[in-house]
Structure formats: C-alpha cells, structure tokens
C-alpha cells in the first residue's frame, strides 16, 4: 500500500508582500474562515485526501501532515494546530525548509504545497491522484490491486512518476533578458512552450530527498520540487520511466506574493481578553509602572523589572491571540530575562501579534495600590504605552484605585494590575480578479 505525507510550507518572511505597505502581517497569517492561511490550507488538503482515498480506488494511507514554520512562529503554530499536525522549524530558504520537513517522513509520496496557494480544490488533488494512477497503469502496475504490496520495492516505485506538476499556459508574450551590459540582448520565447508551474505537487519522497541533497551539495537553489527533481534525474545513467507528469492547474491556485494580489479587511467583530499581574514590594529596587520610573524607596520583587502594568497588558494580548501567558514566553527560569526591561518585552509581543494579523483597538488598565500614588503619573503612563505600542493615546485608559486598606495591597505590601485589551484580526477578503 502506498504511503503519503503532506508538507505545507509556511516559513517565509513575506518581505515582498509587506514591502512599502502599512500592513505588518506575514501572508501565511492572513485569515480565511477565521483560520490563518497555513492552517486553512492544511486542514483543507487533509480533508480532501481522506475523502478521496475511498473514492479514487487508490490504496494509500495518509501517514502525516507536516507544517513548516519559521523559528519565530513554530511555538504559536503548535498552539493553534490540531495534535495530528506535525509543526517543524523551517530554514532560510524554501528549499531548506522543505528539506527539514522531509527529515520527518519516510512515506512513498509527498504532496507539497505553498501556504500562499490556499485555494487547493478537490478537483486539483483528484487530477494529481488520477495522473499517478494512469502513469502506474501505463507502466504495468494497477494501484487498486496493491494493498498488500510493499512500495518500498524499487520496481514498483519506478512505475510511478517522479513528480506530478500542475501548470498553466502563458497568455502574455514572454521575453528572456540576456543583456550582459548596456547592449540589449533579448530572446522572445514561444509562449506555447512556456508553462507557469504551480503547487501542490505530488512527488516520490525518496527521489525528492535525493534531489534536494544533490542541490545542497552543489550549492544550487530551486524554486519548486519539479525543477530539483528534473535536474537530479536529467543526468542519471539509469533511464527513469516517467520523470515528470504535467496536469492542468487552476487560476485559483495563484500564489499570493504582493499585497496588491489581495483585498484585506479587518474583522467587524473584535476579541477581548484580560490579564492580571501581581508583585510584592522589595526595598532598594527601582520601581517602574507602565514603563515610567516612579519615585520610591522600593521596587518590585521579580525576575524581570517587575512592571506589573506591562505584564498584565502582555498577558491580555496573549489571551486575544490564544498564545498562553507571559510565564510561557518569558520564564523566570531563563537567565536571559533576569532584570529584563518590560517595555522591550511588551513591544516584542505586540510586534509579533501584528505580524500574525492582530491590531489593538483599545486598552483598559486598572492599578490597585495604596502606594505609590498613581494619579500624578497617569498621563506619563498613557504616553509611555502610546509610544511602546505605536497607538494613539485615545485608545489607552488607565485607572487607579485602592482596596480600602484591605489585604496585602491595603497593607502596602504590593500592587495588582488588571488589563483588558480589545483586538481585531485581519482577514483575506478575496483575490483580486
């Protein structure tokens, strides 16, 4: 029986997408039906393959679904994805990211898709599987009769295409610029012989792994699976039966590259979450609240600078994102965060929130304290938060109260802060026609 894996590539930095725009989001974090594109893409392909396994009369098992994310995104992706999705760290290039993913699978076949091509349909996957079946039949193997056969057997695998590739015909004129200096040298190509290559592509895992290893050894970079496989098989002495099979692609598979490729909208509804932090006083330390230095003979007992206001805001932002809490991201067991500046921590958290599609609508912060007196510092705190978050002061509310001398706060032993943050998510409205 054939074994199949899925790899979704979502580790890109989206430099071209965000260049010159006011949007900080990475394109794989645009949302469709309230799911980031990488996750929407993953679930959709997973569902299609499960559905077609019975309808196509193909004996294959879906061994694993692997998502490749950037080092910065992996921990958050793991929070959002179902437990049957394997999330792994990508590399600095698409090719390196794919190599990293392939280290986690030994399946016979691997279906690779770019997260920015989120419109994969049942029709396209069906064409891939149909081409697989037809090529095997042409080469003398009936896949519907192979449930008990071991496809690690070389002759059986050689009956299959090395890679199946969706393509589109070119409708515009195509010119190849060969100019080496100021002298013009153009080669106008026959567009009937030019294809636009798309994903998802269905490839033999063993061949793809070998092709990528060869590319790495030769310091070559390929932009898709088929080009790496073609280069690998082209010079091999043994004559592979069917290196590449091309199938009709779809305009709906257009890859999102630039911000002009899409229309974006902020969700009408918003998300709210609260965050609470509490710290005891400690003599001889400097006190900071909301990034403002407070005149006091004591500060906070804490691993970092102990800014309860900023810590509560961080937790409320993480709550909106469903990304755990401040203790998970900045544990007090990590020496890196010893005496850390909480302004930097908040800025890093909010910048990351923006990169995955969130923006702050409003912030309400309440400080419970007998000492120090908060009112003289409210305006400074508001200005500090405005600067840290890059939002206008009218979005920030700061309130202060006491506990009427009750409890540890009333005994002047510490401060409690509670923040409520209201955020919106950015969604993909539609591809521009």
N, C-alpha and C positions, 0 to 999 in steps of 0.2 A: 504494500500500500504506500502511496506517495505521502510524504510529509511536507507540510507547507508552513512557512512563517511569514509574518508581515512586519515590515520596518517602515515607520513613519519618521521622516527626517524633519526635525523642528528645532535645530540648534543654531540657526542663523542669527546674525546680529541685526538684520533689516536695515543696514546702512543706506541702501538705495531707496528703501521705502520711506524712511523718515527724513531723508536729506532735504533741507530747505523748507520743511513744514513745521507747523506749530504742534504737531502730534508726536508724542514721545513713544508711543506704543510700538512694539515689535509685531509684525504682521501675523505671526502664528498665534498671537494673543487677541486678535480680532475675534469677535464672537458671532456665532450663528446658532440660533435657538438657545441662547444663553450658555453655550459651551464655547471655550476657546477653539479656534480652528483646528489645532493639532489634536484635540480630544474629540471634536465633532468628526473629523476625518477618520480617526482611529476607530471609533465606535461604528461608524457607517460601514467601513470596509469589513470590519469584523462581522457585522450583522449580515452583510451581503455574502461573504464566503460561507458562513454557516448555513445560510438559506440555500445557496447553490450546490452545496456538497451532495444534497439528496436529489436535486432536480436535474443536475447535469450528468448523472450516472457516472460520476468520476469518483474513484476510491481515493480520497485524500483525507488526511487529518490536519487540523489547524493546530500546530504544535505550540506556537507562542506568538504574541503580538508585542512588538518592541517599539517603544518611542525613544527617540534620541533628542535630548535637550542640552542646552548649554549648561556649563558648570553653575551659573547663577540661577538657572531655572529648575534644575533637577529635583531639588527637595520640595519645591512648591508643586511641581507636576505630580510627584508621588502622593501628595496630599489630595489631589483632585481626581486622579485616575482610579478606576476600579482595581481591585487587588490582582486580577488576572492579567493586567497590563504591566509589562516589564519596562521600567524607565531607566535609561542608561545615559551616561555622560558622553557628549559628542566631542569633536576635535575642532581645530581651527578652520578646516575646510569641509565641504560637503563630503568629499571622498574619504577623509579621515573619520568623519562621523559615521559613515556607512561601515567602514572597517571595524570601528568599535562595536557597532551593533552586531555585525556578523560573528564576532567572538562569542556571542551568547546563543548561537544556534548551529545545529548540525542537520537541519532539515534538508530534504532533497531540493526543494524550491523555495524561493523567497520573493515575495511581492513587495517592491519598494515604491513608496510614494512620497512626494514633497508635501509638507503640510500646507503649503501655499496653493496647492491644487486640491481644493477642498470639495469640488463638485463631482467626485468619482461616483459613477452611477452603476446600477446593476448591469446595464447594457454593456458598459466597457469591461467590467470584470468577466462577464459572460463571454465576450469576444476573446479575452485572454485565455480563458479555460478551453473554449472551443478550438482555438488555434493550437493549444497544447495537445488536445485530443486528436485533432486531424493530422498533425505532424507525426504523432506517435503511430497512428494507423497507417499513414503513408510509409512509415519506416518499419512496418510489420509488427507493431505492438498494439493490442487492444487494451486500453486503460481500464475499461469496465470489467475486465477479467483478471485484474492483477491484485486483488485484495489480499492474496496470500503470498505475493512475490516480494522479495527484498529489493527495493530500488537502489540500494547501495551497490548493487551489482552493476558493473560498468556497462555491459552491452545494453541493459535496459535503459540506463540513463542516456546513452548515446542515441537512443531512438527519439529523444525529446529535443526541442530547440534549446540552444544555449541561452537565448533571451527572446522574449516576445515584447514587441515595442509598439505602442500607439503613436500614430503620426497624423499630421495634417498636411495637405498640399499647400503650396505657396501661391497666393493670388497676385501679389505685388512683384514688380521687377526686382531682381537681386543682382547686386554688383559686389565684386570682391576687390578691395583696395590693395593693390600690390605696390603702391608708391613707396620707394625707399628714401626719397628726398623731396625736393620741391617739384621734381618732374612727375607728372601724372602717369599712373600706370594702373588701369582698371581692367578687370575681366568680368564682363556681363555674362551671368550664368543662365543656362536654360532652366527656367523655373519649374518646368515639368519634371525635372530630375532632382529637384530640391525638396526635402521633407523638413517639416518642423516636428521635432521629437518631443514627446510628452511622457509623463508618468501618470499612473502606475505602470511599471514594467515588471514582468514575471521572468525570473532568471533561475538557472541552476545554481544553487548555493556554492557548490564546490568550485565551479568554473569562475563564478564571480569573485570568490575569495582569492583564487589563484591570480585572476586578472588584476585585482587591486594590490596584491602583494608585489606583482611584477611592476606595476605602475609606481609603487612606492620605491622599489629598488632602483628604478630608472629615473626617479625624481620627476615623474610626469603626473599631470593633473587632468582628470576627465570630468566633464560636467554631467554625465549620466552613466548608467550601468552599461548600456549597449555599446557605447564608444570604447569603454575599457575592455569589454569582452571581445569586441571586434579586433582591437589592437592585439589582444592576447592570442586569439586563435589564428589571426592572419598569417603569422609566421611559424605556426606549429607544423611539424613534419607530418603528423597524422592528419588525415582528412576528416574533419568532423562533419557528420551528415548534414545537419541544419544549424549553422551558426546563429543567424538572426531570422526571425519571422516578424513582419510588419503587419499591424492591423489598423483599421481605420480608427482614428481618435475622435475627439469631440471638442468643439469650440468652448464648451462648458468647462473643459479642463484647463483653460487658460490660467497660467500661473500669475498670482499677484506679485508684482515686482515693485511698482511705483505707487505712490499714494493716489495718482490720477487714475489708476486701474479700478478704483472702487469708490463707492459712496459710503460715507460713515455717518453714524448718528449716535448721539448719547441716549441711553435708555430713558424713557419718561419716568419710570419708577426708580427709586433710589434704595440703597441699603444702609441700614443704621446698625451700629454696634457700640457697645460700651467697653470701657477699660478702667480698671481700678489699680492703683498702686499705693503702697503704704511704706513709710520708712520711719525708724526711730531716730532721734537726735544723737549726735556724737560730738563731744566737745573738741575744739581745736581744728575742726574741718571747715572749709568754705561752704557756704550754702548757695545753691543755685535752684531757682524755680522758673520753669518755662524758659530756661536759657539766660535768665537775668541773675546777676550776682546780688544777693540780699545781705545787707549789713547785719551780721550776727556773730556771736561768740561761738556758735556751734553750727555744724552742718548735718549731713545725714550719714547714718551707719549703712554703708552699702559697698558692693564690689566696684561699681562704677562711681560717677559723681553723685548718684542718688537722686537725681532730679525727678521727683515723683510726678510732677505735671507732665513732663515729656514722656515718661514711662507709661502713664495712663493713656496718653494720646497714641503712642506706638501700639499698645495692646488693642485699642479701639480700631485702628486702621487694619491691623492684622485680623481682627474679628470680621470686618467687612470683606476681607479677602478670603476668609476661611483658611488662614495660614498659621494656626497655632497661636503662641504667645511669645512675649519678649524673652522669657526664660529659655525657650527652644532655640531662638535665633542667636541670642547673646548670653549663653550660660555663664553663671558665676564661677564655674569650674575652669573656664578658659582664661588664662593669664592675659590674653590679648585684650580683654575688656576690663582689666584692672584699671580703675580710675578713668574709665572711658568718658569722653565728652558726649553727653546725651544728645546734644544738638546734632552732632555728626550721625549718631545712631538714628535719630528721627528722620534726618534728611535722607539717609540711605534707604530707610524703609519706605518713605513716601516716593522717592525717585523710582524705586523698584515697583511700587504699586502703579505708578503712571506707566511704566514700561510694559505692564501686563494688562493695561486697559482701564484703570480706575482714575477718577479725579475727585477731589474733595469739594463738597458742596457747602458744608457748614461744620463748625466745631464748637462744642459747648463744654467748657471745663469748669468744674466746681472744686475748690480747695477747702478742706475742713481743717482749721488750725486755730489754736488760741494764740500761739506765737509762731513766727513773727506776724506783724500786721500786714495783710495782703494789699489793702486798698491803695497805699501810696505807690505800689509797684504795678498796678493793673495795666496802665497804659503802656509801660515799658514791656510788660509780658506780652501784650497784644501785638506790639510792634516786633518783638523778637520772634513770635510764632509766625507772623506775616512774612518775615524775612526767611525763616527756615523753610517754610512750606511753599513760598512763592505765590501766596494768595493774598487778596486784599483784606484789610482789617475788618471790613463789614461782615466777613464770613466767620469771624472769631469772637466768641463770647467767653468772658472769664468772670466767674462769680466766686465769692468767698463767704464762708460762714464759720461759726464755732459750734461746739457741742454743748454749750452752756455749762462748761466745766465738768462734763460727764466723761467717764472713761479715760483711756490713756491720752487721748487728744486733749481732754479737759485738764489733765494733769501736766500738760506741756511736755509730753514725752515723745511726740512725733506728729506727723502730718499724713492725711489721707487725701488722695486726689481721685476724682472720677471724671472721665471724659466720655462724651458721646459724639461720635463722628458720623456724618451723613455723606455717602459717596455714591457716584454713578459709574456705570460701566459703558464702555464704547462697543458698539456692535457694527457688524458688516450689514449694510442695508441691501446692496445689490451690486453686481458687477456692472460697470458702465457698458452700454451697448456700442 
